[in-house]
Amino acid sequence: MTVVSVSMPEELLARIDAFAEDHGYTGRSEVVREASRNLLGEFEDTRLEDRQLMGVVTVVFDYETTSVEERMMHLRHEHESLVASNFHSHVGAHYCMELFVLEGTLEEISAFVGKVRATQNTLSVDYSVMPVDDFSPLADVE
């Protein structure tokens, strides 16, 4: 097996080590391998291919990290055909939340989420995706 060197903050490394111990992993390498497989597989759901999807992406970052806010604004404009809506809010005393509502293909949403995740200094990136055609029309109420 190939050995790879990865840089990460001490706090994250401590969380990985604690997770490995708490969940019975043999070590941090096993945790990182599983996390990598999960990350790479998240957008490989063949049930979502060739369908119109909606997605919600939530990004949290420190209020004083203006580079993240600038990057989010840049991504919104770069992907204006994908971003149906965008909302910025202050959360607590020190944080900002950026919420993106997306409508597009799996490939488009995956690329957008990847760019958001690659943005330095984000504290949290969360998303959900579902097919637009999963919603059946509401029955008429008499």
TIKOLSE-43504 format. One line per field, with one value per residue: residue number from 1; x, y, z of N, C-alpha, C, O, CB in turn. Coordinates in Angstrom, 3 decimals. Glycine has a CB too. Layout:
seq: [NUM, ...]
n.x: [X, ...]
n.y: [Y, ...]
n.z: [Z, ...]
ca.x: [X, ...]
ca.y: [Y, ...]
ca.z: [Z, ...]
c.x: [X, ...]
c.y: [Y, ...]
c.z: [Z, ...]
o.x: [X, ...]
o.y: [Y, ...]
o.z: [Z, ...]
cb.x: [X, ...]
cb.y: [Y, ...]
cb.z: [Z, ...]
//
This chain:
seq: [1, 2, 3, 4, 5, 6, 7, 8, 9, 10, 11, 12, 13, 14, 15, 16, 17, 18, 19, 20, 21, 22, 23, 24, 25, 26, 27, 28, 29, 30, 31, 32, 33, 34, 35, 36, 37, 38, 39, 40, 41, 42, 43, 44, 45, 46, 47, 48, 49, 50, 51, 52, 53, 54, 55, 56, 57, 58, 59, 60, 61, 62, 63, 64, 65, 66, 67, 68, 69, 70, 71, 72, 73, 74, 75, 76, 77, 78, 79, 80, 81, 82, 83, 84, 85, 86, 87, 88, 89, 90, 91, 92, 93, 94, 95, 96, 97, 98, 99, 100, 101, 102, 103, 104, 105, 106, 107, 108, 109, 110, 111, 112, 113, 114, 115, 116, 117, 118, 119, 120, 121, 122, 123, 124, 125, 126, 127, 128, 129, 130, 131, 132, 133, 134, 135, 136, 137, 138, 139, 140, 141, 142]
n.x: [0.844, 0.528, 2.145, 0.981, 1.489, -0.215, -1.275, -2.768, -4.784, -3.882, -6.038, -7.997, -6.671, -6.507, -9.225, -9.737, -8.105, -9.351, -11.879, -11.206, -10.340, -12.668, -14.469, -13.425, -11.522, -8.455, -6.577, -5.642, -5.196, -6.993, -9.424, -9.169, -8.984, -11.554, -13.172, -12.324, -13.147, -15.920, -16.372, -15.568, -17.464, -19.911, -21.268, -21.772, -24.107, -26.068, -28.789, -29.358, -28.359, -28.735, -31.032, -33.091, -32.089, -32.457, -30.659, -29.299, -26.929, -25.041, -22.927, -20.643, -18.749, -16.129, -16.911, -15.024, -13.526, -13.147, -12.311, -13.563, -16.244, -16.041, -15.222, -17.496, -19.346, -18.161, -18.380, -21.157, -21.760, -20.234, -21.599, -24.209, -26.344, -26.930, -27.391, -30.233, -31.114, -29.752, -28.600, -27.493, -26.474, -25.976, -24.784, -24.949, -22.363, -19.987, -20.048, -20.827, -23.355, -23.807, -26.180, -27.052, -29.348, -29.779, -30.331, -30.037, -27.945, -26.516, -23.754, -23.210, -23.998, -22.332, -19.805, -20.013, -20.342, -17.882, -16.121, -16.913, -16.243, -13.491, -12.736, -10.705, -10.640, -13.335, -15.687, -17.651, -19.277, -22.180, -24.589, -27.493, -29.168, -31.719, -33.954, -35.887, -38.192, -39.220, -41.342, -44.710, -47.722, -49.854, -52.852, -56.128, -58.058, -61.201]
n.y: [-1.172, 2.246, 4.962, 8.060, 11.471, 13.837, 17.100, 18.636, 20.440, 20.323, 19.990, 18.692, 16.304, 15.248, 14.818, 12.845, 10.770, 10.292, 9.509, 7.170, 5.546, 5.483, 4.159, 1.737, 1.486, 0.537, 2.484, 5.878, 5.887, 4.016, 5.287, 7.603, 6.424, 5.231, 7.522, 8.852, 7.080, 7.263, 10.005, 10.164, 8.491, 9.696, 11.164, 9.296, 7.970, 6.150, 6.303, 8.956, 10.021, 11.647, 13.053, 15.792, 17.734, 19.029, 20.922, 21.715, 23.699, 24.371, 26.616, 27.382, 29.864, 31.795, 35.037, 37.058, 36.190, 37.265, 36.392, 33.971, 34.699, 36.341, 34.429, 32.786, 34.557, 34.867, 32.213, 32.014, 33.782, 32.671, 30.318, 30.979, 29.978, 27.644, 28.222, 28.763, 30.260, 32.281, 32.849, 34.852, 34.936, 36.124, 34.250, 33.650, 35.276, 35.316, 34.108, 33.387, 32.296, 30.799, 30.037, 28.029, 27.403, 25.053, 24.085, 21.620, 19.347, 16.224, 16.208, 18.974, 19.967, 18.465, 19.429, 22.087, 21.783, 20.591, 22.733, 24.534, 23.085, 23.050, 25.546, 27.485, 27.904, 27.501, 26.475, 24.586, 22.535, 21.533, 19.509, 18.610, 16.548, 15.970, 14.375, 16.406, 15.420, 13.699, 14.579, 14.242, 15.556, 17.476, 16.146, 17.110, 19.002, 18.715]
n.z: [0.000, -0.783, 0.838, 1.978, 2.549, 4.453, 5.125, 7.935, 10.316, 13.802, 15.543, 13.979, 13.406, 15.997, 16.446, 14.537, 15.489, 17.989, 17.086, 15.711, 17.831, 19.460, 17.808, 17.111, 15.049, 13.452, 13.275, 12.366, 9.595, 8.554, 9.095, 7.498, 4.946, 4.723, 4.919, 2.627, 0.585, 0.981, 0.441, -2.267, -3.371, -2.950, -4.972, -6.875, -7.251, -9.180, -9.499, -9.526, -11.811, -14.988, -14.333, -13.355, -10.685, -7.337, -4.991, -1.776, -0.297, 2.498, 4.058, 6.576, 8.137, 9.714, 10.831, 10.423, 8.326, 5.484, 3.012, 2.485, 2.214, -0.040, -1.904, -1.970, -3.109, -5.597, -6.581, -6.714, -8.802, -10.855, -11.276, -12.037, -13.545, -12.281, -9.582, -7.927, -5.824, -3.187, 0.074, 2.718, 6.064, 9.407, 12.090, 15.411, 17.364, 15.939, 13.429, 9.966, 7.705, 4.647, 2.308, -0.347, -2.892, -5.279, -8.704, -10.988, -12.868, -11.718, -12.154, -12.377, -9.841, -8.192, -8.988, -8.124, -5.307, -4.757, -5.333, -3.365, -1.057, -1.389, -0.694, 1.282, 4.846, 5.468, 7.897, 8.026, 5.662, 4.274, 2.593, 0.647, -1.716, -4.084, -6.403, -8.603, -9.718, -7.815, -6.385, -6.182, -7.616, -5.504, -4.157, -5.150, -2.915, -1.573]
ca.x: [0.000, 1.300, 2.063, 0.717, 1.610, -1.311, -1.217, -4.053, -4.656, -3.754, -7.376, -8.632, -5.959, -6.941, -10.596, -9.630, -7.572, -10.398, -12.901, -10.667, -10.349, -14.051, -15.249, -12.760, -10.639, -7.082, -5.767, -6.108, -5.178, -8.244, -10.469, -8.973, -9.343, -13.006, -13.718, -12.014, -14.061, -17.262, -16.386, -15.509, -18.662, -21.166, -21.955, -21.769, -25.389, -26.589, -30.215, -29.481, -27.836, -29.677, -32.272, -33.010, -31.966, -32.350, -29.700, -29.116, -25.572, -24.897, -21.529, -20.443, -17.380, -15.911, -17.348, -13.887, -12.817, -13.797, -11.932, -14.583, -17.426, -15.723, -15.208, -18.886, -19.953, -17.590, -18.987, -22.556, -21.774, -19.660, -22.583, -25.517, -27.401, -27.175, -27.839, -31.587, -31.253, -28.595, -28.970, -26.383, -26.979, -25.051, -25.206, -24.166, -21.567, -18.748, -20.126, -21.719, -23.847, -24.162, -27.062, -27.281, -30.355, -29.301, -31.143, -29.233, -27.606, -25.620, -22.405, -23.120, -24.076, -21.107, -18.704, -20.217, -20.030, -16.432, -15.481, -17.195, -15.421, -12.088, -12.508, -9.999, -11.192, -14.721, -15.780, -18.570, -19.974, -23.160, -25.455, -28.416, -29.564, -32.842, -34.534, -37.041, -39.372, -39.680, -42.525, -45.921, -48.634, -50.756, -54.221, -57.100, -58.798, -62.577]
ca.y: [0.000, 3.484, 5.876, 9.426, 12.477, 14.796, 18.175, 18.997, 21.069, 19.412, 19.724, 17.689, 15.055, 14.748, 14.308, 11.577, 9.762, 9.967, 8.767, 5.823, 4.802, 5.310, 3.314, 0.466, 1.449, 0.157, 3.696, 7.019, 5.566, 3.341, 6.319, 8.454, 5.624, 5.108, 8.845, 9.131, 6.267, 7.847, 11.272, 9.900, 7.778, 10.404, 11.608, 8.209, 7.297, 6.059, 6.664, 10.407, 10.419, 11.996, 13.581, 17.162, 17.657, 20.231, 20.744, 22.787, 23.696, 25.286, 26.869, 28.194, 30.368, 32.842, 36.353, 37.888, 35.588, 37.843, 35.669, 32.948, 35.387, 36.756, 33.215, 32.358, 35.471, 34.511, 30.952, 32.282, 34.394, 31.706, 29.248, 31.616, 29.146, 26.549, 28.758, 29.299, 31.229, 32.374, 33.574, 35.061, 35.299, 36.077, 33.221, 33.860, 36.508, 35.238, 33.253, 33.653, 31.118, 31.014, 28.958, 28.011, 26.493, 24.732, 23.233, 21.225, 17.931, 15.675, 16.675, 20.404, 20.136, 17.875, 20.369, 23.242, 21.367, 20.411, 24.049, 25.095, 22.336, 23.379, 26.905, 27.503, 28.594, 27.196, 25.666, 23.486, 22.498, 20.448, 19.594, 17.516, 16.512, 15.069, 14.602, 17.286, 14.641, 12.847, 15.157, 14.060, 16.690, 17.353, 15.783, 18.191, 18.914, 19.188]
ca.z: [0.000, -0.887, 1.980, 1.540, 3.595, 4.376, 6.114, 8.515, 11.627, 14.941, 16.094, 13.130, 13.631, 17.311, 16.286, 13.791, 16.414, 18.968, 16.360, 15.459, 19.090, 19.920, 16.903, 16.886, 13.887, 13.799, 13.315, 11.574, 8.166, 8.220, 9.104, 6.319, 3.758, 4.651, 4.616, 1.223, -0.235, 1.098, -0.267, -3.700, -3.789, -2.684, -6.173, -7.849, -7.156, -10.552, -9.500, -9.698, -13.115, -16.051, -13.758, -12.853, -9.234, -6.528, -3.922, -0.806, 0.229, 3.616, 4.364, 7.773, 8.241, 10.698, 10.384, 10.040, 7.196, 4.304, 1.801, 2.230, 1.704, -1.408, -2.742, -2.133, -4.065, -6.895, -7.022, -7.068, -10.130, -11.795, -11.502, -11.923, -14.145, -11.338, -8.292, -8.004, -4.745, -2.302, 1.286, 3.649, 7.388, 10.541, 13.041, 16.616, 17.392, 15.164, 12.248, 8.849, 7.009, 3.258, 1.889, -1.788, -3.427, -6.628, -9.557, -12.131, -12.994, -10.702, -12.467, -12.053, -8.387, -7.653, -9.239, -7.251, -3.929, -4.702, -5.264, -2.031, -0.096, -1.593, -0.218, 2.565, 6.012, 5.795, 9.114, 7.767, 4.378, 4.318, 1.430, 0.356, -3.124, -4.380, -7.727, -8.650, -10.091, -6.712, -5.775, -6.968, -7.403, -4.367, -4.535, -4.952, -1.661, -1.791]
c.x: [0.894, 1.086, 1.942, 0.838, 0.523, -1.134, -2.621, -3.826, -4.607, -5.119, -8.098, -7.978, -6.370, -8.351, -10.589, -9.133, -8.616, -11.504, -12.456, -10.741, -11.773, -14.837, -14.523, -11.926, -9.224, -6.161, -6.318, -6.112, -6.482, -9.404, -10.371, -9.324, -10.856, -13.647, -13.486, -12.934, -15.469, -17.374, -16.409, -16.776, -19.952, -21.924, -21.920, -23.056, -26.040, -28.080, -30.419, -28.994, -28.966, -31.032, -32.031, -33.060, -32.075, -31.383, -29.677, -27.707, -25.499, -23.427, -21.468, -18.980, -17.323, -16.236, -16.200, -13.099, -13.479, -13.436, -12.959, -15.824, -17.216, -15.747, -16.632, -19.596, -19.447, -18.225, -20.442, -22.635, -21.246, -20.677, -24.009, -26.650, -27.780, -27.801, -29.204, -31.797, -30.023, -28.979, -27.755, -26.966, -25.863, -25.629, -24.329, -23.337, -20.409, -18.847, -21.079, -22.141, -24.248, -24.987, -27.300, -28.374, -29.995, -30.340, -30.336, -28.981, -26.682, -24.204, -22.219, -23.108, -22.817, -19.924, -18.814, -19.842, -18.526, -15.701, -15.726, -16.317, -13.935, -11.740, -11.863, -10.770, -12.691, -14.708, -16.660, -19.181, -20.888, -24.067, -26.436, -28.860, -30.749, -33.397, -35.755, -38.300, -39.832, -40.978, -43.718, -46.870, -49.535, -52.162, -55.136, -57.870, -60.189, -63.091]
c.y: [1.242, 4.344, 7.293, 10.347, 13.526, 15.835, 18.470, 19.637, 20.022, 19.023, 18.642, 16.327, 14.431, 14.170, 12.970, 10.468, 9.338, 9.149, 7.331, 4.977, 4.491, 4.309, 2.038, 0.367, 1.105, 1.368, 4.755, 6.723, 4.904, 4.337, 7.175, 7.698, 5.529, 6.450, 9.202, 8.350, 6.856, 9.150, 11.052, 9.235, 8.554, 10.808, 10.553, 7.396, 7.301, 6.398, 8.157, 10.897, 10.693, 12.454, 15.029, 17.097, 19.030, 19.922, 21.952, 22.633, 24.762, 25.393, 27.756, 28.598, 31.479, 34.195, 37.202, 37.336, 36.054, 37.107, 34.582, 33.599, 35.839, 35.560, 32.728, 33.240, 35.155, 33.227, 31.156, 32.858, 33.441, 30.639, 29.802, 30.817, 27.983, 27.050, 29.419, 30.389, 31.167, 33.262, 33.664, 35.516, 35.269, 35.122, 33.362, 35.133, 36.498, 34.521, 33.798, 32.314, 31.541, 29.806, 29.103, 27.004, 26.303, 23.936, 22.922, 19.739, 17.506, 16.185, 18.145, 20.637, 19.600, 18.825, 21.580, 22.909, 21.177, 21.729, 24.707, 24.409, 22.691, 24.786, 26.861, 28.313, 28.426, 26.306, 24.446, 23.653, 21.291, 20.605, 18.432, 17.664, 15.572, 15.389, 15.511, 16.485, 13.664, 13.356, 14.958, 15.228, 16.418, 17.006, 16.980, 17.939, 19.490, 19.867]
c.z: [0.000, 0.355, 1.436, 2.737, 3.395, 5.473, 6.615, 9.870, 12.742, 15.503, 15.298, 13.327, 14.969, 17.227, 15.546, 14.705, 17.437, 18.314, 16.131, 16.721, 19.549, 19.077, 16.473, 15.620, 14.346, 13.870, 12.397, 10.082, 7.731, 8.168, 7.841, 5.040, 3.614, 4.298, 3.154, 0.293, -0.210, 0.329, -1.773, -4.218, -3.643, -3.917, -7.262, -7.804, -8.540, -10.622, -9.742, -11.059, -14.095, -15.517, -13.340, -11.329, -8.601, -5.402, -3.012, -0.246, 1.311, 3.978, 5.601, 7.824, 9.263, 10.080, 9.844, 8.854, 5.902, 3.017, 1.467, 1.632, 0.261, -2.354, -2.993, -3.162, -5.480, -7.441, -7.443, -8.475, -11.198, -12.191, -11.457, -12.571, -13.227, -10.032, -8.463, -6.962, -3.858, -1.135, 2.195, 4.978, 8.411, 11.569, 14.281, 16.477, 16.394, 13.824, 11.193, 8.259, 5.607, 2.842, 0.390, -2.100, -4.895, -7.393, -10.798, -12.149, -11.848, -10.914, -12.085, -10.545, -7.721, -7.821, -8.319, -5.808, -3.763, -4.582, -3.907, -0.992, -0.198, -1.101, 1.160, 3.592, 6.207, 7.036, 8.890, 6.378, 4.424, 3.101, 1.414, -1.094, -3.256, -5.754, -7.645, -8.926, -9.007, -6.089, -6.673, -6.677, -6.207, -4.876, -4.297, -3.671, -1.907, -0.579]
o.x: [1.903, -0.032, 2.696, 0.343, 0.357, -0.872, -3.561, -2.797, -5.222, -5.335, -8.741, -8.667, -6.559, -8.646, -11.351, -9.671, -8.753, -12.014, -13.226, -11.160, -12.058, -15.770, -14.975, -11.648, -8.852, -5.082, -7.335, -6.953, -7.009, -10.268, -11.382, -9.912, -11.391, -14.560, -14.356, -13.443, -16.132, -18.367, -17.190, -17.124, -20.988, -23.154, -22.025, -23.088, -26.506, -28.582, -31.511, -29.197, -30.019, -32.058, -30.911, -33.959, -31.821, -31.307, -29.993, -27.336, -25.851, -22.756, -22.163, -18.086, -18.351, -15.875, -16.389, -12.117, -14.271, -14.173, -13.199, -16.384, -18.122, -16.236, -16.950, -20.358, -20.218, -18.569, -20.906, -23.497, -21.757, -20.631, -24.908, -27.806, -28.851, -28.646, -29.321, -32.562, -29.342, -29.608, -27.066, -27.845, -24.920, -26.819, -23.110, -23.577, -19.899, -17.835, -22.002, -21.398, -24.952, -24.544, -27.700, -28.329, -29.916, -31.134, -29.987, -29.708, -26.146, -23.528, -21.184, -22.300, -22.294, -19.131, -17.805, -19.111, -17.961, -14.751, -14.837, -15.718, -13.211, -10.570, -12.410, -11.459, -13.280, -13.811, -16.440, -19.551, -20.431, -24.285, -26.236, -28.917, -30.789, -33.323, -36.561, -39.371, -40.745, -41.636, -43.741, -46.814, -49.923, -52.598, -54.938, -58.280, -60.332, -64.230]
o.y: [1.282, 4.439, 7.690, 10.035, 14.047, 15.486, 18.547, 19.408, 18.962, 17.875, 17.769, 15.310, 13.218, 13.154, 12.066, 9.361, 8.149, 8.203, 6.392, 3.820, 3.372, 3.679, 1.344, -0.739, 1.357, 1.293, 4.556, 7.259, 5.204, 4.240, 7.439, 8.284, 5.720, 6.508, 9.791, 8.902, 6.942, 9.377, 11.689, 9.400, 8.127, 10.793, 10.877, 6.258, 8.338, 6.742, 8.585, 12.058, 10.057, 12.265, 15.424, 16.483, 20.052, 18.789, 23.068, 21.558, 25.919, 24.382, 28.770, 27.785, 32.043, 34.463, 37.979, 37.941, 35.328, 37.187, 34.303, 33.102, 35.727, 35.666, 32.302, 32.741, 35.176, 33.157, 30.548, 32.457, 33.413, 30.114, 29.169, 30.969, 27.398, 26.372, 30.488, 31.328, 30.145, 34.304, 32.669, 36.377, 34.485, 35.177, 33.211, 35.956, 37.560, 34.342, 34.558, 31.333, 32.534, 28.669, 30.166, 25.871, 27.266, 23.203, 23.816, 18.964, 18.339, 16.556, 18.516, 21.414, 20.214, 19.002, 22.048, 23.661, 21.560, 21.838, 25.364, 25.071, 22.636, 25.168, 26.272, 29.277, 29.130, 25.478, 23.395, 24.755, 20.161, 21.722, 17.413, 18.771, 14.514, 16.527, 15.395, 16.828, 12.874, 12.629, 15.449, 15.818, 15.280, 17.519, 17.758, 16.816, 20.613, 20.333]
o.z: [0.704, 0.863, 0.547, 3.820, 2.292, 6.624, 5.824, 10.506, 12.632, 15.892, 15.881, 13.406, 15.056, 17.857, 15.890, 14.700, 17.724, 18.914, 16.330, 16.676, 19.976, 19.575, 15.563, 15.158, 15.492, 14.458, 11.732, 9.360, 6.660, 7.297, 7.190, 4.132, 2.523, 3.474, 2.512, -0.682, -1.243, -0.363, -2.480, -5.387, -4.153, -3.897, -8.445, -8.271, -9.010, -11.692, -10.116, -11.414, -14.042, -16.171, -13.016, -10.754, -9.238, -4.925, -3.424, 0.225, 1.077, 4.182, 5.673, 7.587, 9.637, 8.934, 8.908, 8.424, 5.301, 2.034, 0.292, 0.655, -0.564, -3.479, -4.103, -3.990, -6.439, -8.621, -8.408, -9.258, -12.318, -13.304, -10.904, -12.178, -13.389, -9.447, -9.063, -7.182, -3.782, -1.320, 2.419, 5.016, 8.298, 11.882, 14.206, 15.594, 16.038, 13.147, 11.487, 8.301, 5.423, 3.004, -0.084, -1.621, -5.658, -6.803, -11.569, -11.527, -11.118, -9.955, -11.532, -10.037, -6.791, -6.896, -7.792, -5.163, -2.739, -3.806, -3.365, -0.145, 0.796, -1.097, 2.092, 3.260, 7.028, 7.199, 9.493, 5.971, 4.594, 2.632, 2.075, -1.628, -2.627, -6.217, -6.722, -8.425, -9.248, -5.344, -7.802, -5.598, -5.942, -5.907, -3.364, -3.381, -2.391, -0.568]
cb.x: [-0.963, 0.907, 3.314, -0.686, 3.022, -2.690, -0.569, -4.975, -5.817, -2.902, -8.216, -8.558, -4.440, -6.892, -11.473, -8.681, -6.332, -10.985, -13.214, -9.205, -9.614, -14.765, -15.623, -13.759, -10.660, -6.540, -4.335, -5.243, -3.993, -8.541, -10.351, -7.519, -8.729, -13.565, -13.089, -10.552, -14.088, -17.612, -15.178, -14.315, -18.773, -20.898, -21.346, -20.581, -26.307, -26.354, -30.866, -28.713, -26.910, -29.872, -32.750, -34.173, -30.648, -33.746, -28.323, -30.211, -24.511, -25.733, -20.792, -20.862, -16.866, -14.459, -18.025, -12.969, -12.817, -13.422, -10.535, -14.945, -17.767, -14.346, -14.371, -19.632, -19.642, -16.065, -18.906, -23.205, -20.949, -18.421, -22.415, -25.461, -26.945, -25.867, -26.804, -32.616, -32.537, -27.336, -30.158, -25.352, -28.110, -24.816, -25.099, -23.258, -21.026, -17.727, -20.556, -21.035, -25.043, -22.886, -28.411, -25.978, -31.840, -27.984, -32.502, -27.927, -26.938, -25.642, -22.110, -24.290, -25.321, -20.811, -18.702, -21.677, -20.779, -15.949, -15.998, -18.701, -15.602, -11.741, -13.832, -8.587, -10.887, -15.465, -16.329, -19.677, -18.972, -23.993, -24.628, -29.650, -28.380, -33.957, -34.915, -36.852, -39.089, -38.602, -42.319, -46.600, -49.488, -50.775, -54.718, -58.072, -58.059, -63.501]
cb.y: [-0.006, 4.269, 5.736, 9.552, 13.130, 14.087, 19.453, 17.765, 22.038, 20.052, 21.012, 18.105, 15.292, 15.878, 15.334, 11.730, 10.300, 11.254, 9.447, 5.901, 5.590, 6.643, 4.102, -0.584, 2.808, -0.844, 3.390, 8.230, 4.650, 2.231, 7.211, 8.958, 4.203, 4.585, 9.910, 8.791, 4.799, 8.083, 12.114, 9.035, 6.538, 11.606, 12.891, 7.301, 7.983, 4.655, 6.261, 11.111, 9.339, 10.814, 12.716, 18.063, 17.009, 20.696, 20.484, 22.742, 23.952, 24.820, 27.532, 27.422, 30.864, 32.814, 37.078, 38.048, 34.024, 39.303, 35.047, 32.185, 36.590, 37.443, 32.091, 32.403, 36.943, 34.341, 29.902, 33.253, 35.673, 31.045, 28.127, 32.978, 28.605, 25.814, 29.777, 28.182, 30.968, 32.932, 32.884, 36.109, 34.359, 37.504, 31.770, 32.647, 36.730, 34.568, 31.864, 34.560, 30.458, 31.208, 28.978, 27.669, 27.053, 23.950, 23.905, 21.963, 17.650, 14.139, 16.478, 21.167, 19.424, 16.535, 20.822, 23.717, 20.055, 19.675, 24.957, 24.932, 20.839, 23.249, 27.705, 28.075, 30.034, 26.499, 26.503, 23.423, 22.427, 20.465, 19.613, 17.520, 16.059, 15.190, 13.268, 18.371, 13.882, 12.755, 16.637, 12.686, 16.957, 18.670, 14.537, 18.304, 19.676, 18.051]
cb.z: [1.222, -2.158, 2.926, 0.883, 3.587, 4.501, 5.516, 8.638, 11.866, 16.037, 16.106, 11.655, 13.593, 18.366, 15.525, 12.575, 17.132, 19.590, 15.025, 14.957, 20.173, 19.911, 15.684, 16.863, 13.126, 12.785, 12.945, 11.849, 7.840, 9.239, 10.373, 6.252, 3.846, 5.983, 5.527, 0.921, 0.267, 2.561, 0.127, -4.016, -3.029, -1.882, -6.680, -7.610, -6.096, -11.113, -8.171, -8.612, -13.672, -16.969, -12.537, -13.430, -8.846, -5.979, -4.484, 0.340, -0.901, 4.830, 3.154, 9.070, 6.878, 11.220, 11.518, 11.211, 7.293, 4.173, 1.967, 3.535, 2.590, -1.457, -2.071, -0.777, -3.686, -6.777, -5.903, -6.052, -10.126, -11.186, -10.448, -12.537, -15.515, -11.038, -7.720, -7.816, -3.923, -3.050, 2.015, 3.094, 7.813, 11.161, 12.419, 16.896, 18.784, 15.972, 12.647, 7.771, 7.768, 2.341, 2.684, -2.561, -3.240, -6.565, -9.918, -12.131, -14.364, -10.730, -13.956, -12.687, -7.820, -8.341, -10.715, -7.323, -3.566, -5.925, -6.393, -1.662, -0.315, -3.058, -0.175, 2.396, 5.912, 4.589, 10.274, 8.852, 3.153, 5.664, 0.143, 1.336, -4.045, -3.305, -8.378, -9.712, -11.351, -5.640, -5.482, -6.647, -8.669, -3.527, -3.730, -6.159, -0.497, -2.167]
//
